[in-house]
Amino acid sequence: MKIAIVTGAGSGVGRAVALGLLGAGYGVALAGRRPKELEETAAMAKGGRALVVPTDVSQESAVDNLFATTVHEFGRLDLLFNNAGRGAPAVPIDELPVETWREVVDVNLTGAFLCARAAFRTMRHQTPRGGRIINNGSISAHAPRPYAIAYTATKHAITGLTKQLALDGRGFDIVCGQIDIGNADTPLTARMKEGVLQANLTRATEPLMDSRHVADAVLYMDGLPLDANVLFMTVMANKMPFVGRG
């Protein structure tokens, strides 16, 4: 049985990926800040073994506890899906409070770093050595939406984190890739059915895709041997306004 940690597993893409991994027979530690939602994810599982570990990924001690608990319960770690993230109100940069900027950076970037660091340490020293880290980037790592400075900046930074981990992990059989997701149907994207800001500042509805396709993509990426890697993969609703002039 392969062992995974999924952060942000209480809803949305994190829940979909966690359920996909559990359905494939993985042991999965479900991490997130809301215990009730994590328990709901565990109750939805059809296979595998779920372990609920409430975690605020922006806190170093909480992340260390997550990885220690996972290894204690399962014995090792094969996969980290580094998914937890948040956004901010869509406002011009001069209207975004510095406190909000820091909160987004704390979760999206520092949280991803803390989890990657703990996964790297675990995978480097376990026997057999190695494992895979998959970072959840975003199409915003390629092209921004209007008034999303904090989210976009952190997702560009995730791309740098992915490349550095992919390089630094080579000597330890630790593989890192990134999945950039566009318009998966989750509670966070429900607003797109009503209309969201476009590049020309008009509002328009946007197509969505079933989030299970993200789970399928993660399973494919992790199904590769550790001498192969998908460094970057984009999975998106085909008709969303990304390819083209916007």
Contacts in CASP RR format, 6 or more apart in sequence:
PFRMAT RR
TARGET T0000
AUTHOR 0000-0000-0000
METHOD contacts of the structure
MODEL  1
MKIAIVTGAGSGVGRAVALGLLGAGYGVALAGRRPKELEETAAMAKGGRA
LVVPTDVSQESAVDNLFATTVHEFGRLDLLFNNAGRGAPAVPIDELPVET
WREVVDVNLTGAFLCARAAFRTMRHQTPRGGRIINNGSISAHAPRPYAIA
YTATKHAITGLTKQLALDGRGFDIVCGQIDIGNADTPLTARMKEGVLQAN
LTRATEPLMDSRHVADAVLYMDGLPLDANVLFMTVMANKMPFVGRG
1 25 0 8 1.000
1 26 0 8 1.000
1 27 0 8 1.000
1 48 0 8 1.000
1 49 0 8 1.000
1 74 0 8 1.000
2 25 0 8 1.000
2 26 0 8 1.000
2 27 0 8 1.000
2 78 0 8 1.000
2 79 0 8 1.000
2 222 0 8 1.000
3 26 0 8 1.000
3 27 0 8 1.000
3 28 0 8 1.000
3 29 0 8 1.000
3 70 0 8 1.000
3 74 0 8 1.000
3 75 0 8 1.000
3 76 0 8 1.000
3 77 0 8 1.000
3 78 0 8 1.000
3 79 0 8 1.000
4 21 0 8 1.000
4 26 0 8 1.000
4 27 0 8 1.000
4 28 0 8 1.000
4 29 0 8 1.000
4 77 0 8 1.000
4 78 0 8 1.000
4 79 0 8 1.000
4 80 0 8 1.000
4 81 0 8 1.000
4 222 0 8 1.000
5 28 0 8 1.000
5 29 0 8 1.000
5 31 0 8 1.000
5 66 0 8 1.000
5 67 0 8 1.000
5 70 0 8 1.000
5 77 0 8 1.000
5 79 0 8 1.000
5 80 0 8 1.000
5 81 0 8 1.000
5 115 0 8 1.000
5 119 0 8 1.000
6 14 0 8 1.000
6 17 0 8 1.000
6 18 0 8 1.000
6 21 0 8 1.000
6 28 0 8 1.000
6 29 0 8 1.000
6 30 0 8 1.000
6 31 0 8 1.000
6 81 0 8 1.000
6 83 0 8 1.000
7 14 0 8 1.000
7 31 0 8 1.000
7 32 0 8 1.000
7 55 0 8 1.000
7 57 0 8 1.000
7 80 0 8 1.000
7 81 0 8 1.000
7 82 0 8 1.000
7 83 0 8 1.000
7 84 0 8 1.000
7 115 0 8 1.000
8 14 0 8 1.000
8 15 0 8 1.000
8 31 0 8 1.000
8 32 0 8 1.000
8 57 0 8 1.000
8 83 0 8 1.000
8 84 0 8 1.000
8 85 0 8 1.000
9 15 0 8 1.000
9 17 0 8 1.000
9 18 0 8 1.000
9 28 0 8 1.000
9 30 0 8 1.000
9 31 0 8 1.000
9 32 0 8 1.000
9 38 0 8 1.000
9 41 0 8 1.000
9 83 0 8 1.000
10 18 0 8 1.000
10 30 0 8 1.000
10 32 0 8 1.000
10 34 0 8 1.000
10 37 0 8 1.000
10 38 0 8 1.000
10 40 0 8 1.000
10 41 0 8 1.000
11 37 0 8 1.000
11 186 0 8 1.000
11 187 0 8 1.000
12 184 0 8 1.000
12 186 0 8 1.000
12 187 0 8 1.000
12 188 0 8 1.000
12 211 0 8 1.000
13 83 0 8 1.000
13 136 0 8 1.000
13 181 0 8 1.000
13 184 0 8 1.000
13 186 0 8 1.000
13 211 0 8 1.000
13 214 0 8 1.000
14 81 0 8 1.000
14 83 0 8 1.000
15 37 0 8 1.000
15 41 0 8 1.000
15 44 0 8 1.000
15 211 0 8 1.000
16 184 0 8 1.000
16 186 0 8 1.000
16 211 0 8 1.000
16 212 0 8 1.000
16 214 0 8 1.000
16 215 0 8 1.000
17 81 0 8 1.000
17 83 0 8 1.000
17 214 0 8 1.000
17 215 0 8 1.000
17 218 0 8 1.000
18 28 0 8 1.000
18 30 0 8 1.000
18 41 0 8 1.000
18 45 0 8 1.000
18 50 0 8 1.000
18 81 0 8 1.000
19 41 0 8 1.000
19 44 0 8 1.000
19 45 0 8 1.000
19 46 0 8 1.000
19 215 0 8 1.000
20 212 0 8 1.000
20 215 0 8 1.000
20 218 0 8 1.000
20 219 0 8 1.000
21 27 0 8 1.000
21 28 0 8 1.000
21 79 0 8 1.000
21 81 0 8 1.000
21 215 0 8 1.000
21 218 0 8 1.000
21 219 0 8 1.000
22 28 0 8 1.000
22 45 0 8 1.000
22 46 0 8 1.000
22 47 0 8 1.000
22 48 0 8 1.000
22 49 0 8 1.000
22 50 0 8 1.000
23 45 0 8 1.000
23 46 0 8 1.000
23 47 0 8 1.000
23 48 0 8 1.000
24 48 0 8 1.000
24 219 0 8 1.000
25 47 0 8 1.000
25 48 0 8 1.000
25 49 0 8 1.000
26 48 0 8 1.000
26 49 0 8 1.000
26 79 0 8 1.000
27 48 0 8 1.000
27 49 0 8 1.000
27 50 0 8 1.000
27 51 0 8 1.000
27 74 0 8 1.000
28 48 0 8 1.000
28 49 0 8 1.000
28 50 0 8 1.000
28 51 0 8 1.000
29 51 0 8 1.000
29 53 0 8 1.000
29 66 0 8 1.000
29 69 0 8 1.000
29 70 0 8 1.000
29 73 0 8 1.000
29 74 0 8 1.000
30 38 0 8 1.000
30 41 0 8 1.000
30 42 0 8 1.000
30 50 0 8 1.000
30 51 0 8 1.000
30 52 0 8 1.000
30 53 0 8 1.000
31 38 0 8 1.000
31 53 0 8 1.000
31 54 0 8 1.000
31 55 0 8 1.000
31 57 0 8 1.000
31 66 0 8 1.000
31 84 0 8 1.000
32 38 0 8 1.000
32 53 0 8 1.000
32 54 0 8 1.000
32 55 0 8 1.000
32 56 0 8 1.000
32 57 0 8 1.000
32 84 0 8 1.000
33 54 0 8 1.000
33 55 0 8 1.000
33 56 0 8 1.000
34 54 0 8 1.000
35 52 0 8 1.000
35 54 0 8 1.000
38 52 0 8 1.000
38 53 0 8 1.000
38 54 0 8 1.000
39 52 0 8 1.000
41 50 0 8 1.000
42 50 0 8 1.000
42 52 0 8 1.000
51 69 0 8 1.000
51 70 0 8 1.000
51 73 0 8 1.000
51 74 0 8 1.000
53 65 0 8 1.000
53 66 0 8 1.000
53 69 0 8 1.000
53 70 0 8 1.000
55 62 0 8 1.000
55 63 0 8 1.000
55 65 0 8 1.000
55 66 0 8 1.000
56 62 0 8 1.000
57 63 0 8 1.000
57 84 0 8 1.000
57 107 0 8 1.000
57 111 0 8 1.000
57 112 0 8 1.000
57 114 0 8 1.000
57 115 0 8 1.000
58 106 0 8 1.000
58 107 0 8 1.000
58 110 0 8 1.000
58 111 0 8 1.000
58 114 0 8 1.000
60 114 0 8 1.000
63 111 0 8 1.000
63 114 0 8 1.000
63 115 0 8 1.000
63 118 0 8 1.000
64 118 0 8 1.000
66 115 0 8 1.000
66 118 0 8 1.000
67 77 0 8 1.000
67 118 0 8 1.000
67 119 0 8 1.000
67 121 0 8 1.000
67 122 0 8 1.000
70 77 0 8 1.000
71 77 0 8 1.000
71 122 0 8 1.000
71 126 0 8 1.000
75 126 0 8 1.000
76 122 0 8 1.000
76 126 0 8 1.000
77 119 0 8 1.000
77 122 0 8 1.000
77 123 0 8 1.000
77 126 0 8 1.000
77 131 0 8 1.000
78 131 0 8 1.000
78 132 0 8 1.000
78 222 0 8 1.000
79 131 0 8 1.000
79 132 0 8 1.000
79 133 0 8 1.000
79 134 0 8 1.000
79 222 0 8 1.000
80 115 0 8 1.000
80 116 0 8 1.000
80 119 0 8 1.000
80 132 0 8 1.000
80 133 0 8 1.000
80 134 0 8 1.000
81 134 0 8 1.000
81 136 0 8 1.000
81 218 0 8 1.000
82 112 0 8 1.000
82 115 0 8 1.000
82 116 0 8 1.000
82 119 0 8 1.000
82 133 0 8 1.000
82 134 0 8 1.000
82 135 0 8 1.000
82 136 0 8 1.000
83 136 0 8 1.000
84 107 0 8 1.000
84 108 0 8 1.000
84 111 0 8 1.000
84 112 0 8 1.000
84 115 0 8 1.000
85 107 0 8 1.000
85 108 0 8 1.000
85 136 0 8 1.000
86 103 0 8 1.000
86 104 0 8 1.000
86 107 0 8 1.000
86 108 0 8 1.000
87 104 0 8 1.000
87 108 0 8 1.000
87 148 0 8 1.000
87 150 0 8 1.000
87 151 0 8 1.000
88 96 0 8 1.000
88 100 0 8 1.000
88 101 0 8 1.000
88 103 0 8 1.000
88 104 0 8 1.000
88 148 0 8 1.000
88 150 0 8 1.000
88 151 0 8 1.000
89 96 0 8 1.000
89 100 0 8 1.000
90 145 0 8 1.000
90 146 0 8 1.000
90 147 0 8 1.000
90 148 0 8 1.000
90 197 0 8 1.000
91 147 0 8 1.000
92 147 0 8 1.000
93 147 0 8 1.000
93 149 0 8 1.000
96 149 0 8 1.000
96 150 0 8 1.000
100 150 0 8 1.000
101 149 0 8 1.000
101 150 0 8 1.000
104 150 0 8 1.000
104 151 0 8 1.000
104 154 0 8 1.000
105 150 0 8 1.000
105 153 0 8 1.000
105 154 0 8 1.000
108 150 0 8 1.000
108 151 0 8 1.000
108 154 0 8 1.000
108 155 0 8 1.000
108 157 0 8 1.000
108 158 0 8 1.000
109 154 0 8 1.000
109 157 0 8 1.000
109 158 0 8 1.000
109 161 0 8 1.000
112 135 0 8 1.000
112 158 0 8 1.000
112 161 0 8 1.000
113 161 0 8 1.000
116 133 0 8 1.000
116 135 0 8 1.000
116 161 0 8 1.000
116 165 0 8 1.000
116 176 0 8 1.000
119 133 0 8 1.000
119 174 0 8 1.000
120 133 0 8 1.000
120 165 0 8 1.000
120 168 0 8 1.000
120 169 0 8 1.000
120 172 0 8 1.000
120 174 0 8 1.000
123 129 0 8 1.000
123 130 0 8 1.000
123 131 0 8 1.000
123 172 0 8 1.000
123 173 0 8 1.000
123 174 0 8 1.000
124 130 0 8 1.000
124 172 0 8 1.000
124 174 0 8 1.000
129 172 0 8 1.000
129 173 0 8 1.000
130 172 0 8 1.000
130 173 0 8 1.000
130 174 0 8 1.000
130 175 0 8 1.000
130 226 0 8 1.000
131 173 0 8 1.000
131 174 0 8 1.000
131 175 0 8 1.000
131 226 0 8 1.000
132 174 0 8 1.000
132 175 0 8 1.000
132 176 0 8 1.000
132 177 0 8 1.000
132 221 0 8 1.000
132 222 0 8 1.000
132 226 0 8 1.000
133 165 0 8 1.000
133 174 0 8 1.000
133 175 0 8 1.000
133 176 0 8 1.000
133 177 0 8 1.000
134 176 0 8 1.000
134 177 0 8 1.000
134 178 0 8 1.000
134 179 0 8 1.000
134 218 0 8 1.000
134 221 0 8 1.000
134 222 0 8 1.000
135 158 0 8 1.000
135 161 0 8 1.000
135 162 0 8 1.000
135 165 0 8 1.000
135 176 0 8 1.000
135 177 0 8 1.000
135 178 0 8 1.000
135 179 0 8 1.000
136 158 0 8 1.000
136 178 0 8 1.000
136 179 0 8 1.000
136 181 0 8 1.000
137 155 0 8 1.000
137 158 0 8 1.000
137 159 0 8 1.000
137 162 0 8 1.000
137 178 0 8 1.000
137 179 0 8 1.000
137 180 0 8 1.000
137 181 0 8 1.000
138 151 0 8 1.000
138 155 0 8 1.000
138 158 0 8 1.000
138 180 0 8 1.000
138 181 0 8 1.000
138 182 0 8 1.000
139 180 0 8 1.000
139 181 0 8 1.000
139 182 0 8 1.000
139 234 0 8 1.000
139 236 0 8 1.000
139 242 0 8 1.000
140 148 0 8 1.000
140 151 0 8 1.000
140 152 0 8 1.000
140 155 0 8 1.000
140 156 0 8 1.000
141 152 0 8 1.000
141 155 0 8 1.000
141 156 0 8 1.000
141 158 0 8 1.000
141 159 0 8 1.000
141 178 0 8 1.000
141 180 0 8 1.000
142 180 0 8 1.000
142 234 0 8 1.000
142 242 0 8 1.000
143 242 0 8 1.000
144 152 0 8 1.000
145 152 0 8 1.000
145 196 0 8 1.000
145 197 0 8 1.000
146 197 0 8 1.000
146 198 0 8 1.000
146 199 0 8 1.000
146 201 0 8 1.000
147 197 0 8 1.000
158 178 0 8 1.000
159 178 0 8 1.000
159 232 0 8 1.000
162 176 0 8 1.000
162 177 0 8 1.000
162 178 0 8 1.000
162 231 0 8 1.000
162 232 0 8 1.000
163 231 0 8 1.000
165 174 0 8 1.000
165 176 0 8 1.000
165 177 0 8 1.000
166 175 0 8 1.000
166 176 0 8 1.000
166 177 0 8 1.000
166 229 0 8 1.000
166 231 0 8 1.000
168 174 0 8 1.000
169 175 0 8 1.000
169 176 0 8 1.000
173 226 0 8 1.000
175 224 0 8 1.000
175 226 0 8 1.000
175 229 0 8 1.000
176 229 0 8 1.000
177 221 0 8 1.000
177 229 0 8 1.000
177 230 0 8 1.000
177 231 0 8 1.000
177 232 0 8 1.000
177 233 0 8 1.000
178 231 0 8 1.000
178 232 0 8 1.000
178 233 0 8 1.000
179 214 0 8 1.000
179 217 0 8 1.000
179 218 0 8 1.000
179 221 0 8 1.000
179 232 0 8 1.000
179 233 0 8 1.000
179 234 0 8 1.000
179 235 0 8 1.000
180 232 0 8 1.000
180 233 0 8 1.000
180 234 0 8 1.000
180 235 0 8 1.000
180 236 0 8 1.000
181 214 0 8 1.000
181 234 0 8 1.000
181 235 0 8 1.000
181 236 0 8 1.000
182 209 0 8 1.000
182 234 0 8 1.000
182 235 0 8 1.000
182 236 0 8 1.000
182 237 0 8 1.000
182 240 0 8 1.000
182 242 0 8 1.000
183 189 0 8 1.000
183 192 0 8 1.000
183 206 0 8 1.000
183 207 0 8 1.000
183 208 0 8 1.000
183 209 0 8 1.000
183 236 0 8 1.000
183 237 0 8 1.000
183 240 0 8 1.000
184 208 0 8 1.000
184 209 0 8 1.000
184 210 0 8 1.000
184 211 0 8 1.000
184 213 0 8 1.000
184 214 0 8 1.000
184 235 0 8 1.000
184 237 0 8 1.000
185 208 0 8 1.000
185 209 0 8 1.000
185 210 0 8 1.000
185 211 0 8 1.000
186 211 0 8 1.000
189 208 0 8 1.000
192 205 0 8 1.000
192 206 0 8 1.000
192 208 0 8 1.000
193 205 0 8 1.000
193 208 0 8 1.000
194 205 0 8 1.000
195 203 0 8 1.000
195 204 0 8 1.000
195 205 0 8 1.000
195 206 0 8 1.000
196 203 0 8 1.000
196 204 0 8 1.000
196 205 0 8 1.000
196 206 0 8 1.000
197 203 0 8 1.000
198 204 0 8 1.000
198 241 0 8 1.000
198 246 0 8 1.000
199 241 0 8 1.000
199 245 0 8 1.000
199 246 0 8 1.000
200 246 0 8 1.000
204 241 0 8 1.000
206 237 0 8 1.000
206 240 0 8 1.000
206 241 0 8 1.000
207 237 0 8 1.000
207 238 0 8 1.000
207 239 0 8 1.000
207 240 0 8 1.000
208 237 0 8 1.000
209 235 0 8 1.000
209 236 0 8 1.000
209 237 0 8 1.000
209 238 0 8 1.000
213 235 0 8 1.000
214 235 0 8 1.000
217 233 0 8 1.000
217 235 0 8 1.000
220 230 0 8 1.000
221 230 0 8 1.000
221 233 0 8 1.000
224 230 0 8 1.000
236 242 0 8 1.000
END
